[in-house]
Amino acid sequence: MAGNQAVNLNPPDAAEHLVAHGSDWLWAAFSYMAVCLFIAFGLMFKRPRGTRLFHQIAVVILATSSLAYFSMASDLGATPIPVEFRGDGGDPTRQIWYVRYIQWFINFPLLLLEVLLTTGVPLSDILVTLFMSIVLVVCGLVGALVHSTYKWGYYTFGCTALLYIWYSLLWNAPSTTLAARGVVHRGYYLCAGFFSFMLITYPICWACAEGANVISVTSEMVWYGILDCIAGPLFLFLFLWEIRGIDYSSFGFGSSQFVAGAGAVPGKRPVGEQQA
């Protein structure tokens, strides 16, 4: 099996580590991510030029996830860290998968950007929300790398950042003027509600895995893998389906496809500049 080969070629260096069955699961998750990536590529090229922004973001997210899961399935991208609460004769070491946090560092802000671009939220509010998503991921990584109980301080900071993200998705954004009111408005509530629900499951998994060291590394991989497969490909395809028939000009995007000044009337925007 691929899992046995990966674990043998890249042997773990921690007492609590990924086993062959866990690697097999990760290879399956990688295959799922890769297939979804190719589908997203196909959907992107079916769109007219200038209307591919949301599909291009989805491609970046899925490409990042595929690389991350390839690394984890190969038993690469982890470091041994002493952990608490389990083991005899002292605290054992556990594999902490920093490659997963690199994935989230890239994907989490992009997922939020995908959703918030369909709203009338000011750019400044979007940037603050994206910053809070980075704070959440960084706090999770630093907390996972800390051996002492001070890790729960970082956990608290991360959860506080998550509260702001919920506020932005569920309160601030719906209170603004949503583009193409009606279709996008309904689609936004569906996607934002779904994504907000998924977000609460990640801190729970962190508390059981990197935090309290209650579940094994393989169980951690299965749990996070299910969440990533739902919050990644499944969510993205749901989102793209909801906005499939929306005119991009209703989002108020600007495009660089027209050369400034080429046949343009001074003080008047060229036709089609609203598209992106």
Residue pairs with C-beta under 8 A, 6 or more apart in sequence:
1 20
1 24
2 23
2 24
2 27
2 73
3 19
3 20
3 21
3 22
3 23
3 24
3 25
3 26
3 27
3 73
4 20
4 23
6 20
6 23
6 27
6 73
6 74
6 75
7 18
7 19
7 20
7 23
7 75
9 74
9 75
10 74
10 75
10 76
11 75
12 18
12 75
12 78
12 95
13 80
13 93
14 78
14 80
14 81
14 92
14 93
14 94
14 95
15 80
15 87
15 92
15 93
15 94
16 83
16 86
16 87
16 92
16 93
16 94
16 95
16 213
16 216
16 217
17 78
17 94
17 95
17 217
18 26
18 72
18 75
18 78
18 95
18 217
18 218
18 221
19 217
19 218
21 218
22 217
22 218
22 221
22 222
23 73
23 74
23 75
25 218
25 221
25 222
25 225
26 69
26 72
26 73
26 221
26 225
27 73
29 69
29 73
29 225
29 228
29 229
30 66
30 69
30 70
30 73
32 229
32 233
33 62
33 65
33 66
33 69
33 229
33 232
33 233
34 66
36 62
36 232
36 233
36 236
36 237
37 59
37 62
37 63
37 65
37 66
39 237
40 55
40 58
40 59
40 62
40 236
41 59
43 55
43 240
44 52
44 55
44 56
44 58
44 59
47 55
49 257
50 248
50 255
50 257
50 272
50 275
50 276
51 248
51 275
51 276
53 117
53 248
53 253
53 276
54 114
54 117
54 239
54 240
54 243
55 240
57 110
57 113
57 114
58 114
58 236
58 239
58 240
60 106
60 110
61 106
61 107
61 110
61 111
61 114
61 232
61 236
62 232
62 233
62 236
64 103
64 106
64 107
65 103
65 107
65 228
65 232
65 233
67 103
68 77
68 99
68 100
68 102
68 103
69 225
69 228
71 77
71 99
72 78
72 97
72 99
72 100
72 221
76 99
77 97
77 98
77 99
77 100
77 102
78 95
78 96
78 97
78 98
78 99
79 95
79 96
79 98
79 145
80 93
80 94
80 95
80 96
81 93
81 94
81 96
81 144
81 145
81 147
82 91
82 92
82 93
82 94
82 147
83 91
83 92
83 93
83 94
83 147
83 210
83 213
84 91
84 147
84 149
84 212
84 213
85 212
85 213
85 214
86 92
86 213
86 214
91 147
94 210
94 213
94 217
95 217
96 144
96 145
96 210
98 141
98 145
100 224
101 137
101 138
101 140
101 141
101 144
103 228
104 137
104 140
105 134
105 137
105 138
107 232
108 133
108 134
108 136
108 137
109 130
109 133
109 134
111 195
111 231
111 232
111 235
111 236
112 126
112 129
112 130
112 133
112 165
112 168
112 169
113 126
113 130
114 236
114 239
115 169
115 173
115 188
115 191
115 192
115 195
115 239
116 126
116 129
116 168
116 169
116 173
117 126
117 251
117 253
118 178
118 179
118 184
118 187
118 188
118 243
118 251
119 173
119 174
119 176
119 178
119 179
119 188
120 176
120 177
120 178
120 179
121 129
121 168
121 172
121 173
121 176
125 168
125 172
128 164
128 168
129 164
129 165
129 168
129 169
132 161
132 162
132 164
132 165
132 168
133 161
133 165
135 157
135 158
135 161
136 158
136 161
136 162
136 165
137 158
139 154
139 155
139 157
139 158
139 161
140 154
140 155
140 158
140 202
140 206
140 210
142 151
142 154
143 151
143 152
143 153
143 154
143 155
143 158
143 206
143 210
143 211
144 151
144 206
144 210
144 211
146 154
151 210
151 211
152 211
155 203
155 206
155 207
155 211
158 203
159 203
162 199
162 200
162 203
165 196
165 199
166 196
166 199
169 192
169 195
169 196
170 192
170 193
170 196
173 188
173 192
174 188
174 189
174 192
178 184
178 185
178 188
179 246
179 250
179 251
179 252
180 246
180 247
180 250
180 251
183 242
183 243
183 245
183 246
184 242
184 243
184 246
184 250
186 242
187 239
187 242
187 243
190 238
190 242
191 235
191 238
191 239
191 242
194 235
194 238
195 231
195 235
198 227
198 230
198 231
198 235
199 231
201 227
202 224
202 227
205 220
205 223
205 224
205 227
208 214
208 215
208 220
208 223
209 215
209 217
209 219
209 220
209 223
209 224
210 220
215 223
248 274
248 275
248 276
249 274
249 275
251 276
252 274
253 274
253 275
253 276
254 273
254 274
254 276
255 272
255 273
255 274
255 275
255 276
257 272
257 275
258 264
258 270
258 272
258 273
263 270
264 270
